[in-house]
């Protein structure tokens, strides 16, 4: 059975994309998912975080995966990301590490890319990079604005009928 590791530093949209990818992958392949959640040290954790340690979408994903009999474990660490992932992957015979990266045009792309390259030099596991789905119309709008063109108007034909 394959073991995949999904390190989660925060519950951003990127982290959630990696988590969803792992669950979907495990539906089709005999895989054990290990979610390694990097937590805030206890002295920085407020009363809200103690009652609800992660967002509702992540909790729903975990409940759905368990209902579908997907083998998963939730593990926590307050140590450094690179060292912990490196040791964890080695000690638990992890075959793949799933991480999500922003689109290349995003400012954070370089930061994520450097972190992945540093991780790649430390582990023997395969690193699977997940890119969140983008809304094609938003992507087109972004390219047009970058080129100085206005946002395209939606043209309607006379045959388009609304409320007639």
QUILIN-V622811 format. One record per residue. N is the residue number from 0. RES is the residue in three letters. PSI is psi as a letter, one per 40 degrees, with the letter a starting at -180 (999 if undefined). OMEGA is omega as a letter, one per 20 degrees, with the letter a starting at -180 (* if undefined). NEAR is the number of other C-alpha atoms within 10 Angstrom. Layout:
((N | RES | PSI | OMEGA | NEAR) (N | RES | PSI | OMEGA | NEAR))
This chain:
((0 | UNK | h | r | 8) (1 | UNK | i | r | 13) (2 | UNK | h | r | 19) (3 | UNK | i | a | 27) (4 | UNK | h | r | 28) (5 | UNK | g | r | 24) (6 | UNK | h | a | 25) (7 | UNK | h | r | 22) (8 | UNK | d | r | 16) (9 | UNK | i | a | 14) (10 | UNK | f | r | 16) (11 | UNK | i | r | 10) (12 | UNK | d | r | 12) (13 | UNK | d | r | 18) (14 | UNK | d | r | 22) (15 | UNK | d | r | 21) (16 | UNK | d | r | 19) (17 | UNK | d | a | 25) (18 | UNK | d | r | 26) (19 | UNK | d | r | 16) (20 | UNK | d | a | 18) (21 | UNK | d | a | 24) (22 | UNK | d | r | 23) (23 | UNK | d | r | 13) (24 | UNK | d | a | 14) (25 | UNK | d | r | 22) (26 | UNK | d | a | 14) (27 | UNK | e | a | 8) (28 | UNK | i | r | 12) (29 | UNK | h | a | 13) (30 | UNK | i | r | 19) (31 | UNK | h | r | 19) (32 | UNK | h | r | 25) (33 | UNK | h | r | 20) (34 | UNK | h | r | 19) (35 | UNK | h | a | 20) (36 | UNK | h | r | 19) (37 | UNK | h | a | 19) (38 | UNK | i | r | 18) (39 | UNK | h | r | 17) (40 | UNK | i | a | 10) (41 | UNK | d | a | 10) (42 | UNK | d | r | 6) (43 | UNK | e | a | 9) (44 | UNK | h | r | 12) (45 | UNK | i | a | 10) (46 | UNK | d | r | 9) (47 | UNK | d | a | 8) (48 | UNK | d | a | 13) (49 | UNK | d | a | 10) (50 | UNK | d | a | 8) (51 | UNK | g | a | 10) (52 | UNK | e | r | 13) (53 | UNK | i | a | 14) (54 | UNK | i | a | 12) (55 | UNK | d | r | 10) (56 | UNK | d | r | 11) (57 | UNK | d | r | 15) (58 | UNK | d | r | 13) (59 | UNK | d | r | 11) (60 | UNK | d | r | 15) (61 | UNK | d | r | 19) (62 | UNK | d | r | 13) (63 | UNK | d | a | 13) (64 | UNK | d | r | 18) (65 | UNK | d | r | 13) (66 | UNK | d | r | 9) (67 | UNK | e | r | 12) (68 | UNK | f | r | 11) (69 | UNK | h | a | 20) (70 | UNK | h | a | 16) (71 | UNK | i | r | 19) (72 | UNK | i | r | 12) (73 | UNK | h | a | 11) (74 | UNK | i | a | 12) (75 | UNK | i | r | 13) (76 | UNK | i | r | 16) (77 | UNK | e | r | 13) (78 | UNK | i | r | 13) (79 | UNK | i | a | 10) (80 | UNK | d | a | 17) (81 | UNK | d | a | 17) (82 | UNK | d | a | 12) (83 | UNK | d | r | 16) (84 | UNK | d | r | 21) (85 | UNK | d | a | 17) (86 | UNK | d | a | 12) (87 | UNK | d | a | 15) (88 | UNK | d | r | 21) (89 | UNK | d | a | 15) (90 | UNK | d | a | 9) (91 | UNK | e | r | 12) (92 | UNK | f | a | 14) (93 | UNK | h | r | 20) (94 | UNK | d | r | 17) (95 | UNK | i | r | 18) (96 | UNK | h | a | 25) (97 | UNK | h | r | 22) (98 | UNK | i | r | 24) (99 | UNK | i | r | 23) (100 | UNK | i | r | 21) (101 | UNK | i | r | 20) (102 | UNK | i | a | 14) (103 | UNK | d | a | 11) (104 | UNK | e | r | 8) (105 | UNK | i | r | 9) (106 | UNK | d | a | 10) (107 | UNK | e | a | 12) (108 | UNK | d | a | 14) (109 | UNK | d | r | 14) (110 | UNK | d | r | 11) (111 | UNK | d | a | 15) (112 | UNK | d | r | 15) (113 | UNK | d | r | 11) (114 | UNK | d | r | 13) (115 | UNK | d | r | 19) (116 | UNK | d | r | 11) (117 | UNK | d | r | 12) (118 | UNK | d | a | 19) (119 | UNK | d | a | 16) (120 | UNK | e | a | 9) (121 | UNK | e | a | 16) (122 | UNK | i | r | 18) (123 | UNK | e | r | 16) (124 | UNK | i | r | 18) (125 | UNK | h | r | 13) (126 | UNK | h | r | 18) (127 | UNK | h | a | 16) (128 | UNK | h | a | 15) (129 | UNK | h | r | 19) (130 | UNK | h | r | 16) (131 | UNK | i | r | 17) (132 | UNK | h | r | 9) (133 | UNK | i | r | 9) (134 | UNK | h | a | 9) (135 | UNK | d | a | 9) (136 | UNK | d | r | 10) (137 | UNK | d | r | 11) (138 | UNK | d | r | 11) (139 | UNK | d | r | 13) (140 | UNK | d | a | 16) (141 | UNK | d | r | 15) (142 | UNK | d | a | 13) (143 | UNK | d | r | 14) (144 | UNK | d | r | 13) (145 | UNK | d | a | 10) (146 | UNK | e | r | 9) (147 | UNK | e | r | 9) (148 | UNK | i | r | 11) (149 | UNK | i | r | 11) (150 | UNK | h | a | 13) (151 | UNK | i | r | 11) (152 | UNK | i | r | 6) (153 | UNK | h | a | 5) (154 | UNK | i | r | 6) (155 | UNK | i | r | 8) (156 | UNK | i | r | 6) (157 | UNK | d | a | 6) (158 | UNK | e | r | 6) (159 | UNK | h | a | 7) (160 | UNK | h | r | 8) (161 | UNK | h | r | 5) (162 | UNK | e | r | 3) (163 | UNK | 999 | * | 4))
